[in-house]
């Protein structure tokens, strides 16, 4: 069994690399960010104040988030088409810093990591979720490059987007994610740092696969 943890800030290309690695290796890909976005979508839809502990506890007790077949399911609904808007992204950044939210989803993710080989990406996979993963990577890129990538995603989906606003949002999320009290975004001591600012997708995947092949010998 091999577990691969890929951490890094928003827009660094974690999901793209994780999907390609999972496909090449023939193992499951778990997008933890999508799981947090799914929960954020429910908070957004219901309109509750996620800082109200009582209301949040009630919502969490009746919420199921699962990841299978490359899609994320919220209470049985495939929500792939609803979780990539800027509003949901901002809600996910806020709600994911709340201990109760992280406790629920981390427990689900840890259980997945005990059952099977997988590639999992997020903010604290190597430092908190899969601490004993066989391979760990910390993937990053400059805020400007990440904003351009995110803007391209929005444009391809026909969504309105302002690059400068996206870049400011990314910088805000970086600060919030790296300074939150519970499991902040940081590179695990045993993770390989990869800055993809000036790298192609193929170059990043090759670098990762070279490491994985050495570990898996």
C-alpha positions in Angstrom: 0.0 0.0 0.0 1.2 3.5 -0.8 -0.2 6.8 0.4 0.8 10.0 -1.3 0.2 13.4 0.4 0.3 16.6 -1.6 -0.1 19.8 0.3 0.2 23.5 -0.8 -1.7 26.8 -1.1 -4.7 27.4 -3.3 -4.1 27.3 -7.0 -0.8 25.6 -6.9 -2.0 22.7 -9.1 -2.4 20.1 -6.3 -5.5 18.6 -7.7 -4.2 18.4 -11.3 -1.0 16.6 -10.2 -2.9 14.4 -7.8 -5.3 13.2 -10.4 -2.5 12.5 -12.9 -0.5 10.6 -10.4 -3.5 8.5 -9.2 -4.4 7.6 -12.8 -0.8 6.6 -13.7 -0.4 4.6 -10.5 -3.9 3.0 -10.7 -5.0 4.2 -7.3 -7.7 6.4 -5.9 -7.5 10.2 -5.8 -9.1 12.0 -2.9 -9.6 15.8 -3.3 -9.9 16.9 0.4 -10.3 20.5 -0.8 -13.5 19.5 -2.6 -14.8 17.9 0.6 -14.3 21.2 2.5 -15.9 23.1 -0.4 -18.9 20.8 -0.3 -19.4 21.5 3.3 -18.9 25.2 2.7 -21.6 25.0 -0.1 -24.0 23.6 2.5 -23.2 26.4 4.9 -23.7 28.9 2.1 -27.0 27.3 1.0 -28.5 27.2 4.5 -27.3 30.7 5.4 -26.2 29.8 8.9 -23.5 31.7 10.7 -20.6 29.2 10.7 -19.2 31.0 13.8 -22.4 30.0 15.8 -21.2 26.8 17.5 -24.7 25.5 18.2 -26.0 26.0 14.6 -22.8 24.6 13.1 -23.0 21.5 15.4 -26.5 20.8 14.2 -25.5 21.2 10.5 -22.5 18.9 10.9 -24.6 16.2 12.7 -26.8 16.0 9.6 -24.1 16.3 7.0 -22.4 13.5 5.0 -19.5 14.2 2.7 -18.0 11.5 0.6 -15.5 11.2 -2.3 -15.8 8.4 -4.8 -15.3 7.9 -8.5 -13.6 11.2 -8.8 -16.6 13.2 -7.5 -17.5 14.7 -4.2 -21.0 14.0 -2.8 -22.8 16.2 -0.3 -25.6 14.3 1.5 -25.8 12.0 -1.6 -25.8 14.8 -4.2 -23.0 15.1 -6.7 -21.9 18.8 -6.2 -18.9 18.9 -8.5 -20.6 21.7 -10.5 -21.3 23.9 -7.6 -18.2 24.1 -5.5 -15.7 26.1 -7.6 -17.3 29.5 -7.4 -15.4 32.3 -5.7 -18.2 32.6 -3.0 -17.8 29.0 -2.1 -14.0 29.3 -2.1 -14.1 32.2 0.3 -16.6 30.3 2.6 -14.4 27.2 2.5 -11.4 29.2 3.6 -13.3 30.6 6.6 -15.1 27.4 7.6 -12.1 25.1 7.2 -10.4 27.0 10.0 -13.1 26.0 12.5 -12.0 23.1 14.6 -15.4 21.3 14.5 -15.4 21.3 10.7 -11.9 20.0 10.4 -12.4 17.3 13.0 -15.4 15.9 11.1 -13.7 15.8 7.7 -10.2 14.8 8.9 -11.7 11.8 10.6 -13.3 10.7 7.3 -10.0 11.3 5.4 -7.9 9.4 8.0 -10.2 6.4 7.7 -9.8 6.4 3.9 -6.0 6.4 4.3 -6.2 3.3 6.5 -8.2 1.3 3.9 -6.4 1.7 0.6 -3.6 3.2 -1.5 -4.4 6.7 -2.6 -3.3 10.2 -3.5 -4.7 12.9 -1.3 -4.2 16.6 -1.6 -5.1 19.5 0.6 -3.6 21.9 3.2 -2.6 19.6 6.1 -2.4 16.1 4.6 1.2 15.4 5.4 1.2 17.2 8.7 -2.1 16.0 10.1 -4.2 13.6 8.0 -1.7 11.1 6.6 1.3 11.7 8.9 2.7 8.3 8.0 2.3 8.6 4.2 5.0 6.9 2.2 5.4 10.0 0.0 4.8 13.7 0.8 5.0 16.7 -1.4 4.5 20.5 -0.8 3.5 22.1 -4.1 3.5 25.8 -4.4 3.8 28.7 -7.0 3.8 32.5 -6.8 0.4 34.2 -6.0 0.3 35.9 -9.4 0.8 32.6 -11.3 -1.8 30.9 -9.2 -4.3 33.8 -9.9 -3.8 33.4 -13.6 -4.4 29.7 -13.4 -7.6 30.2 -11.3 -8.8 32.9 -13.7 -8.4 30.5 -16.6 -10.5 27.9 -14.8 -13.3 30.5 -14.3 -13.1 31.6 -17.9 -13.4 28.0 -19.2 -16.5 27.6 -17.1 -18.0 30.8 -18.3 -17.7 32.5 -14.9 -16.9 36.2 -14.5 -13.4 36.8 -13.1 -11.0 39.7 -12.3 -7.4 38.5 -12.0 -6.4 41.3 -9.5 -9.3 40.4 -7.2 -8.5 36.7 -7.5 -4.8 37.4 -6.6 -5.8 39.4 -3.6 -8.2 36.7 -2.5 -5.4 34.1 -2.9 -3.0 36.2 -0.8 -5.7 36.6 1.9 -6.4 32.8 1.9 -2.7 32.0 2.1 -2.4 34.2 5.2 -5.5 32.8 6.8 -4.6 29.2 6.0 -1.0 29.5 7.3 -2.0 31.4 10.5 -5.0 29.4 11.7 -4.7 27.9 15.1 -5.8 24.4 14.1 -3.5 22.5 11.7 -2.2 25.5 9.7 -0.9 25.2 6.1 2.8 24.3 6.3 5.4 22.0 4.7 5.9 18.7 6.6 9.4 18.2 7.7 9.7 15.1 5.4 7.9 16.6 2.4 9.6 17.5 -0.9 9.1 21.2 -1.8 8.2 21.8 -5.5 7.7 25.4 -6.8 5.7 25.0 -10.1 5.8 28.7 -11.0 8.1 28.0 -14.0 7.4 24.3 -14.5 5.0 22.5 -16.9 2.5 20.0 -15.7 4.7 17.2 -17.2 7.8 18.4 -15.4 6.1 18.5 -12.0 4.5 15.0 -12.5 7.9 13.6 -13.6 9.6 15.0 -10.5 7.0 13.5 -8.3 7.1 10.1 -10.0 10.9 9.9 -9.7 10.5 10.2 -5.9 7.7 7.7 -5.7 9.6 5.1 -7.8 12.5 5.4 -5.4 10.3 4.9 -2.3 8.3 2.1 -3.9 11.3 0.0 -4.9 
